[in-house]
């Protein structure tokens, strides 16, 4: 770290800042629960800037800054075996990093290999002008962003529903079901994934802090942001546009709907459309206006004992990493083949993956879809646009006693046009009065005939900007300024966070599995999975008063002690019960659980202390499962309501219907300062003994909420480590 300040003149100052940090980390159990699948990560962080501050006149100040930032992360996964070494057929580029998951048992997963680099160049200028009761600011900036995605791994993964399925490894014909392989899902990701993403961004703003009265200040601001879609320099941007796709493709196959950027190098097959720019997005919402309003009012003009603050602002969340990452899997430069349930009936343990696109030399690789294909893809809505987040708050501050501050406030957030992942190919229901491609009944086997886009599975998923969220919170705090040796802050938050994909917030952010009915947001609406409805935190430091006036050995040994700490209480997460429903009539195999007849949400959670229900957090009688004692497998799945024959409906349980374990943590520090009177009178040696989770309170993680897992309802880990004691020695001067 280096800082240089140069006072050019009394009115001109230059400032240079440079920071670089290198770190490496080896995570032994990154995604696995058995040794041998570690992930090593090397990181480089650089932040630098050169600024100039110039006082043009006493009422006019200008600040300009030029900056460069870099974030570089390299991930190197490890594995104790290759697919080929255990008798599994896999292409050479996919062989070295196998991923094998057995539900409720082993997770032999090491993660993905990749190097991601982001360079940001920025130029910003701000001009401040004070005139009478007004303090006006004008400013703006220009950003250049480059993102490099290099050497990503080619991945293949298989999932088994039980250990018995893993031992058998037979296809549907061999195991007698004729519908389900013992390998429930097979995922193969192959392609040319290197990318060079780039774009320009710009902003401008004005703000007026208007002091209407000595006791009343109004803040009026307006910000403009230019957030265009990013482009790709290698010509590898591609996408599928549903508005151009053929719902009923010919037997010979078609590429209708496949879109590539204008800098694609090569000859395009029939049906492929080229855009006019080096991006596959249409640039919706590139120009954004954001008002910012604020008010500060001393309620009693002649006293600062009571202050009211009100604020409102609109902010924009630009389209960033998820779209870039998911776009790499779209043909012709990427091929993602994810088969599950009946679509994966032909898979065996010795040959679990499709053969198409198995060599890198085959790319760019065009795969037409037809009535008999089962393609998957993570695509991007061409109309995707930046998310909109509105923040609003009301805060009342009162100095109700000397050195004491009381704050009561309401904070709200409304998010719209947020990114989410949705399946575009949820099957429809057919009937005699509403036949679909000649089909009048509904079975798992005829799902491919009832989907909106034939030739695709429910794995045709799209990143959209159609998500919404709401946050409402009551915040209260008491702060005591340092006096008489004591300082503390006690704060409490009572809040609720709701989301149109409440059960799937984290999975959406990484483009994971979609859950439940994809055509009805109300079915997926509920408390967000990361929410903490109640949170109480106290932080403090207290200088023990005894023997402060002592001298000699008494002062050295017994004087100048202090205690500090942080105490946290918080409610548990809202939990949503999900499972794998291979018999789902709509083709969405990941679904919310089905409650047994006569069971409600209140009866679902087992009462009593958490440590008494570690192996049974939920009332299993409320979950409609076929056989709780038998190993779960394709022949003994979790049961959902029957719609027709053996095909099942979506689960009837809601989002966030059970609260997970709460958390309580006590961190305490004992501090002893001993004066050295060197090199100055204030010199001292400080010895600290720090206790994390001082009472060794067990804080349990959330239980397994997958009703299709053999470990359903079990808590298998803690969220906070057991007691840790560490010592520190510091010399202050």
ZAMARGU-4260 file (C-alpha; in steps of 0.2 Angstrom, whole numbers, plus 5000, padded with zeros to 4 digits):
<rodrens>
0) 5000/5000/5000 | 5007/5017/4995 | 4999/5035/4997 | 5007/5050/4991 | 5000/5068/4993
5) 5008/5083/4985 | 5003/5101/4990 | 5006/5109/4974 | 4999/5126/4980 | 4988/5132/4994
10) 4973/5129/4983 | 4980/5114/4973 | 4983/5096/4979 | 4987/5080/4971 | 4984/5063/4979
15) 4990/5046/4973 | 4984/5030/4980 | 4990/5012/4976 | 4984/4996/4985 | 4989/4978/4979
20) 4984/4962/4988 | 4989/4944/4984 | 4981/4929/4992 | 4979/4911/4990 | 4967/4898/4998
25) 4965/4880/4997 | 4947/4874/5002 | 4947/4856/5007 | 4928/4853/5006 | 4923/4867/4994
30) 4908/4857/4987 | 4911/4840/4993 | 4908/4831/5009 | 4923/4819/5008 | 4942/4822/5007
35) 4951/4823/4990 | 4941/4836/4981 | 4949/4852/4986 | 4949/4869/4976 | 4964/4880/4976
40) 4961/4899/4973 | 4973/4912/4969 | 4968/4930/4970 | 4975/4947/4965 | 4967/4964/4970
45) 4973/4980/4963 | 4966/4997/4967 | 4974/5013/4962 | 4969/5031/4959 | 4977/5048/4955
50) 4967/5063/4960 | 4968/5082/4960 | 4958/5094/4971 | 4958/5113/4966 | 4950/5127/4976
55) 4946/5139/4961 | 4938/5152/4974 | 4932/5151/4992 | 4914/5145/4985 | 4920/5134/4971
60) 4929/5117/4973 | 4934/5105/4959 | 4939/5087/4961 | 4945/5075/4947 | 4950/5057/4949
65) 4958/5044/4937 | 4957/5026/4943 | 4961/5008/4939 | 4955/4993/4948 | 4958/4974/4944
70) 4950/4959/4951 | 4959/4942/4946 | 4953/4925/4953 | 4960/4908/4947 | 4952/4892/4953
75) 4960/4875/4951 | 4950/4860/4957 | 4957/4844/4962 | 4951/4826/4961 | 4958/4809/4968
80) 4952/4800/4952 | 4947/4803/4934 | 4931/4797/4926 | 4941/4785/4915 | 4950/4777/4930
85) 4933/4771/4937 | 4926/4764/4921 | 4916/4779/4915 | 4916/4785/4897 | 4920/4803/4896
90) 4929/4814/4883 | 4947/4819/4887 | 4943/4837/4891 | 4930/4832/4904 | 4939/4817/4912
95) 4950/4825/4925 | 4937/4834/4936 | 4922/4822/4939 | 4907/4827/4949 | 4897/4813/4957
100) 4883/4816/4970 | 4873/4803/4979 | 4858/4811/4988 | 4859/4810/5006 | 4876/4802/5005
105) 4892/4807/4996 | 4895/4823/4987 | 4911/4820/4977 | 4912/4837/4969 | 4927/4849/4967
110) 4920/4864/4957 | 4925/4872/4941 | 4942/4878/4934 | 4942/4895/4928 | 4952/4912/4928
115) 4941/4928/4929 | 4949/4945/4927 | 4940/4961/4928 | 4949/4978/4924 | 4940/4994/4927
120) 4946/5011/4921 | 4937/5026/4927 | 4937/5045/4925 | 4927/5056/4937 | 4925/5074/4940
125) 4915/5083/4954 | 4912/5102/4955 | 4905/5110/4971 | 4898/5127/4972 | 4891/5136/4988
130) 4880/5150/4985 | 4869/5157/4999 | 4858/5144/5006 | 4863/5132/4992 | 4877/5119/4991
135) 4876/5113/4973 | 4886/5098/4966 | 4889/5094/4948 | 4898/5079/4942 | 4900/5064/4931
140) 4911/5050/4925 | 4916/5038/4912 | 4920/5019/4915 | 4928/5007/4903 | 4926/4989/4909
145) 4935/4973/4902 | 4931/4956/4908 | 4941/4941/4903 | 4935/4923/4906 | 4949/4911/4903
150) 4953/4892/4903 | 4936/4887/4911 | 4934/4868/4914 | 4924/4856/4904 | 4912/4848/4917
155) 4902/4832/4918 | 4892/4828/4933 | 4880/4813/4938 | 4867/4813/4952 | 4860/4797/4960
160) 4844/4797/4971 | 4851/4784/4983 | 4866/4773/4986 | 4857/4758/4979 | 4855/4767/4963
165) 4874/4771/4963 | 4878/4753/4965 | 4867/4747/4951 | 4870/4760/4938 | 4857/4753/4926
170) 4847/4761/4912 | 4828/4761/4913 | 4827/4745/4902 | 4839/4736/4913 | 4832/4740/4930
175) 4814/4736/4924 | 4806/4753/4926 | 4808/4757/4907 | 4806/4776/4913 | 4820/4780/4925
180) 4838/4776/4924 | 4847/4773/4941 | 4857/4789/4936 | 4844/4802/4939 | 4853/4817/4931
185) 4868/4818/4919 | 4875/4835/4915 | 4889/4838/4901 | 4896/4855/4898 | 4908/4856/4883
190) 4914/4870/4872 | 4925/4885/4869 | 4922/4896/4884 | 4935/4909/4883 | 4927/4927/4882
195) 4932/4945/4882 | 4918/4956/4888 | 4919/4974/4887 | 4908/4990/4888 | 4908/5008/4891
200) 4897/5016/4905 | 4894/5034/4909 | 4885/5044/4922 | 4881/5062/4927 | 4872/5070/4942
205) 4867/5086/4950 | 4862/5089/4968 | 4857/5104/4978 | 4858/5104/4997 | 4846/5118/5001
210) 4845/5125/5019 | 4828/5132/5019 | 4828/5136/5037 | 4842/5135/5050 | 4832/5119/5056
215) 4827/5112/5039 | 4838/5106/5025 | 4831/5099/5009 | 4842/5088/4997 | 4837/5087/4979
220) 4847/5077/4967 | 4845/5069/4950 | 4857/5056/4942 | 4858/5049/4924 | 4866/5033/4921
225) 4871/5025/4904 | 4871/5006/4906 | 4872/4998/4889 | 4873/4979/4886 | 4891/4973/4885
230) 4899/4966/4869 | 4911/4952/4866 | 4927/4954/4857 | 4930/4936/4851 | 4913/4935/4842
235) 4906/4921/4853 | 4890/4929/4859 | 4875/4918/4855 | 4858/4916/4861 | 4841/4908/4858
240) 4826/4920/4855 | 4810/4912/4859 | 4800/4924/4848 | 4810/4917/4833 | 4810/4898/4838
245) 4799/4885/4830 | 4787/4877/4842 | 4784/4863/4830 | 4801/4859/4822 | 4802/4848/4806
250) 4809/4831/4808 | 4824/4836/4799 | 4828/4849/4812 | 4830/4867/4813 | 4841/4881/4820
255) 4827/4894/4820 | 4829/4906/4835 | 4848/4904/4836 | 4855/4922/4837 | 4874/4927/4835
260) 4883/4943/4837 | 4888/4953/4822 | 4906/4949/4824 | 4904/4930/4823 | 4917/4923/4812
265) 4911/4909/4800 | 4897/4904/4789 | 4880/4904/4797 | 4869/4889/4794 | 4851/4892/4788
270) 4840/4898/4802 | 4853/4907/4812 | 4851/4926/4814 | 4865/4939/4816 | 4862/4955/4826
275) 4868/4972/4821 | 4880/4974/4835 | 4893/4964/4845 | 4880/4959/4858 | 4864/4948/4858
280) 4854/4960/4869 | 4844/4974/4862 | 4849/4987/4875 | 4833/4990/4884 | 4835/5002/4899
285) 4852/5009/4893 | 4846/5026/4898 | 4841/5028/4916 | 4836/5043/4927 | 4837/5042/4946
290) 4830/5055/4957 | 4836/5057/4975 | 4827/5066/4988 | 4831/5069/5006 | 4825/5080/5021
295) 4833/5084/5038 | 4823/5093/5051 | 4827/5099/5069 | 4809/5097/5076 | 4813/5109/5089
300) 4821/5124/5081 | 4832/5129/5096 | 4837/5112/5101 | 4846/5097/5093 | 4838/5084/5104
305) 4826/5078/5091 | 4830/5076/5072 | 4819/5069/5058 | 4827/5062/5042 | 4818/5056/5027
310) 4825/5049/5011 | 4820/5042/4994 | 4831/5036/4980 | 4830/5026/4964 | 4845/5015/4960
315) 4850/5004/4945 | 4858/4987/4946 | 4867/4984/4929 | 4866/4968/4920 | 4883/4959/4924
320) 4891/4942/4928 | 4877/4930/4928 | 4871/4934/4910 | 4889/4933/4904 | 4892/4916/4912
325) 4876/4908/4907 | 4878/4914/4889 | 4894/4904/4887 | 4884/4888/4887 | 4874/4892/4872
330) 4879/4884/4855 | 4888/4885/4844 | 4902/4888/4856 | 4895/4879/4871 | 4885/4864/4873
335) 4876/4861/4889 | 4867/4844/4890 | 4857/4841/4906 | 4846/4826/4906 | 4835/4821/4921
340) 4821/4809/4925 | 4813/4800/4910 | 4824/4810/4898 | 4839/4802/4905 | 4832/4784/4905
345) 4845/4778/4893 | 4860/4782/4904 | 4871/4769/4912 | 4885/4771/4925 | 4898/4766/4912
350) 4891/4777/4898 | 4881/4791/4907 | 4884/4806/4895 | 4878/4810/4877 | 4891/4809/4863
355) 4886/4825/4854 | 4900/4838/4854 | 4912/4827/4864 | 4928/4835/4856 | 4933/4853/4857
360) 4938/4852/4838 | 4920/4851/4834 | 4916/4869/4839 | 4908/4880/4833 | 4895/4865/4835
365) 4878/4868/4828 | 4864/4856/4835 | 4847/4857/4826 | 4832/4853/4837 | 4819/4842/4831
370) 4804/4832/4838 | 4815/4819/4844 | 4829/4829/4852 | 4831/4833/4870 | 4841/4849/4871
375) 4844/4861/4885 | 4851/4878/4886 | 4853/4893/4898 | 4848/4908/4887 | 4846/4927/4890
380) 4830/4937/4887 | 4835/4949/4873 | 4825/4962/4882 | 4834/4960/4898 | 4837/4977/4906
385) 4845/4984/4922 | 4836/4981/4938 | 4827/4995/4947 | 4828/4997/4966 | 4819/5010/4976
390) 4825/5014/4994 | 4815/5024/5006 | 4817/5028/5024 | 4811/5038/5039 | 4822/5040/5054
395) 4820/5049/5071 | 4835/5053/5081 | 4834/5059/5099 | 4848/5063/5111 | 4837/5059/5126
400) 4851/5060/5139 | 4869/5066/5139 | 4879/5054/5129 | 4864/5044/5124 | 4856/5043/5106
405) 4840/5034/5102 | 4836/5030/5084 | 4819/5024/5078 | 4817/5021/5059 | 4808/5013/5045
410) 4818/5006/5030 | 4810/5000/5014 | 4816/4993/4998 | 4806/4989/4982 | 4815/4980/4968
415) 4808/4977/4951 | 4815/4970/4935 | 4827/4959/4945 | 4837/4945/4937 | 4829/4928/4939
420) 4830/4911/4930 | 4814/4903/4923 | 4811/4887/4912 | 4802/4892/4896 | 4797/4874/4892
425) 4785/4869/4906 | 4773/4856/4898 | 4755/4860/4896 | 4740/4850/4901 | 4731/4841/4886
430) 4713/4835/4886 | 4700/4829/4873 | 4694/4847/4872 | 4711/4854/4871 | 4723/4842/4862
435) 4741/4846/4860 | 4750/4839/4845 | 4736/4826/4844 | 4739/4821/4863 | 4723/4821/4874
440) 4730/4812/4890 | 4744/4817/4902 | 4758/4806/4906 | 4777/4807/4910 | 4781/4799/4894
445) 4772/4811/4883 | 4779/4827/4891 | 4790/4830/4875 | 4774/4832/4865 | 4766/4844/4877
450) 4780/4857/4879 | 4779/4874/4871 | 4795/4871/4861 | 4796/4853/4855 | 4814/4846/4854
455) 4819/4854/4871 | 4817/4849/4889 | 4812/4859/4904 | 4831/4864/4904 | 4827/4877/4891
460) 4830/4891/4904 | 4831/4910/4902 | 4838/4923/4912 | 4825/4937/4913 | 4823/4954/4922
465) 4806/4950/4928 | 4809/4947/4946 | 4803/4957/4961 | 4806/4959/4979 | 4800/4969/4994
470) 4809/4973/5011 | 4801/4982/5026 | 4811/4984/5042 | 4809/4993/5058 | 4826/4998/5066
475) 4829/5004/5083 | 4845/5007/5092 | 4853/5015/5107 | 4870/5022/5107 | 4880/5028/5122
480) 4895/5039/5118 | 4911/5035/5127 | 4911/5042/5145 | 4915/5035/5162 | 4924/5021/5153
485) 4909/5014/5144 | 4903/5014/5126 | 4890/5003/5118 | 4878/5001/5104 | 4862/4990/5105
490) 4852/4988/5089 | 4836/4978/5085 | 4829/4975/5067 | 4812/4968/5064 | 4810/4965/5045
495) 4802/4955/5032 | 4810/4951/5015 | 4798/4944/5001 | 4803/4938/4984 | 4795/4931/4968
500) 4807/4917/4969 | 4809/4917/4988 | 4814/4898/4989 | 4827/4900/4976 | 4836/4916/4978
505) 4853/4909/4980 | 4851/4897/4966 | 4844/4910/4955 | 4860/4921/4957 | 4871/4906/4951
510) 4858/4900/4938 | 4855/4884/4947 | 4839/4874/4947 | 4822/4881/4945 | 4808/4876/4957
515) 4790/4873/4955 | 4777/4881/4943 | 4786/4892/4931 | 4771/4900/4924 | 4764/4907/4940
520) 4774/4920/4951 | 4761/4919/4965 | 4766/4900/4967 | 4784/4905/4970 | 4781/4921/4980
525) 4786/4921/4999 | 4799/4925/5012 | 4817/4925/5005 | 4828/4911/5010 | 4842/4922/5017
530) 4830/4933/5028 | 4832/4935/5046 | 4816/4942/5053 | 4823/4947/5070 | 4841/4952/5074
535) 4847/4960/5090 | 4866/4965/5092 | 4875/4973/5106 | 4893/4979/5105 | 4902/4987/5120
540) 4918/4991/5128 | 4920/4995/5146 | 4936/5001/5155 | 4936/4993/5172 | 4937/5007/5185
545) 4947/4998/5199 | 4965/5003/5203 | 4966/5017/5190 | 4974/5028/5203 | 4986/5014/5210
550) 5004/5015/5208 | 5019/5003/5207 | 5016/4985/5205 | 4997/4986/5208 | 4995/4998/5194
555) 5006/4987/5182 | 4997/4971/5186 | 4979/4975/5191 | 4976/4992/5183 | 4970/4997/5166
560) 4959/4982/5162 | 4945/4983/5149 | 4932/4971/5142 | 4924/4972/5125 | 4912/4961/5115
565) 4899/4958/5103 | 4883/4948/5107 | 4871/4943/5093 | 4854/4935/5093 | 4845/4932/5077
570) 4830/4922/5071 | 4831/4907/5059 | 4829/4907/5040 | 4813/4904/5032 | 4814/4886/5026
575) 4805/4879/5010 | 4804/4860/5008 | 4808/4854/4991 | 4811/4838/4982 | 4814/4829/4966
580) 4798/4824/4958 | 4802/4814/4943 | 4784/4810/4940 | 4779/4828/4938 | 4766/4830/4924
585) 4773/4847/4919 | 4791/4841/4917 | 4798/4852/4931 | 4807/4839/4942 | 4812/4851/4956
590) 4797/4855/4966 | 4791/4860/4983 | 4785/4846/4994 | 4768/4839/4996 | 4759/4840/5013
595) 4750/4825/5019 | 4731/4827/5020 | 4725/4836/5036 | 4743/4843/5039 | 4746/4862/5040
600) 4761/4873/5042 | 4760/4874/5061 | 4761/4855/5062 | 4776/4854/5051 | 4789/4859/5063
605) 4794/4848/5078 | 4792/4858/5094 | 4806/4859/5107 | 4825/4864/5108 | 4835/4862/5092
610) 4847/4850/5100 | 4833/4838/5104 | 4828/4837/5086 | 4844/4836/5076 | 4839/4820/5068
615) 4821/4825/5065 | 4818/4844/5063 | 4802/4841/5054 | 4786/4831/5057 | 4789/4817/5044
620) 4770/4812/5046 | 4766/4829/5037 | 4776/4825/5022 | 4768/4814/5009 | 4781/4801/5005
625) 4780/4784/4999 | 4790/4775/5012 | 4801/4784/5025 | 4810/4769/5030 | 4815/4762/5013
630) 4830/4769/5003 | 4824/4783/4991 | 4826/4778/4973 | 4818/4779/4956 | 4806/4766/4962
635) 4802/4774/4979 | 4801/4793/4975 | 4793/4806/4986 | 4775/4807/4982 | 4765/4822/4975
640) 4746/4823/4972 | 4741/4812/4957 | 4734/4821/4942 | 4732/4807/4930 | 4738/4789/4930
645) 4754/4790/4940 | 4759/4808/4934 | 4759/4820/4949 | 4755/4839/4951 | 4765/4852/4959
650) 4768/4852/4978 | 4755/4861/4989 | 4767/4867/5002 | 4772/4886/5002 | 4788/4896/5002
655) 4796/4899/5019 | 4784/4889/5029 | 4795/4884/5043 | 4808/4894/5053 | 4826/4886/5054
660) 4837/4886/5070 | 4840/4903/5078 | 4858/4909/5082 | 4865/4916/5098 | 4884/4920/5099
665) 4894/4929/5112 | 4911/4936/5108 | 4921/4943/5122 | 4938/4951/5123 | 4949/4955/5139
670) 4961/4969/5136 | 4976/4974/5148 | 4986/4989/5144 | 5003/4992/5152 | 5011/5009/5150
675) 5029/5010/5144 | 5030/5029/5144 | 5041/5026/5128 | 5044/5033/5115 | 5031/5045/5121
680) 5021/5047/5137 | 5006/5038/5128 | 5016/5023/5124 | 5009/5006/5130 | 5009/4988/5127
685) 4991/4980/5125 | 4988/4962/5128 | 4972/4955/5122 | 4963/4938/5125 | 4949/4935/5113
690) 4935/4922/5115 | 4924/4918/5100 | 4908/4909/5105 | 4914/4911/5123 | 4901/4900/5131
695) 4903/4886/5117 | 4885/4888/5113 | 4880/4876/5099 | 4873/4886/5084 | 4865/4874/5072
700) 4864/4875/5053 | 4848/4873/5044 | 4842/4855/5042 | 4841/4846/5025 | 4825/4852/5017
705) 4825/4840/5002 | 4811/4827/5005 | 4819/4816/4992 | 4835/4815/5002 | 4839/4801/5014
710) 4845/4814/5027 | 4829/4824/5026 | 4826/4834/5042 | 4843/4831/5049 | 4855/4844/5055
715) 4873/4839/5050 | 4883/4854/5054 | 4884/4870/5064 | 4884/4888/5058 | 4896/4895/5070
720) 4912/4886/5076 | 4914/4880/5094 | 4924/4891/5106 | 4940/4898/5099 | 4953/4908/5110
725) 4966/4918/5103 | 4979/4930/5110 | 4986/4946/5103 | 5000/4958/5108 | 5001/4976/5102
730) 5013/4990/5105 | 5004/5008/5104 | 5014/5024/5103
</rodrens>
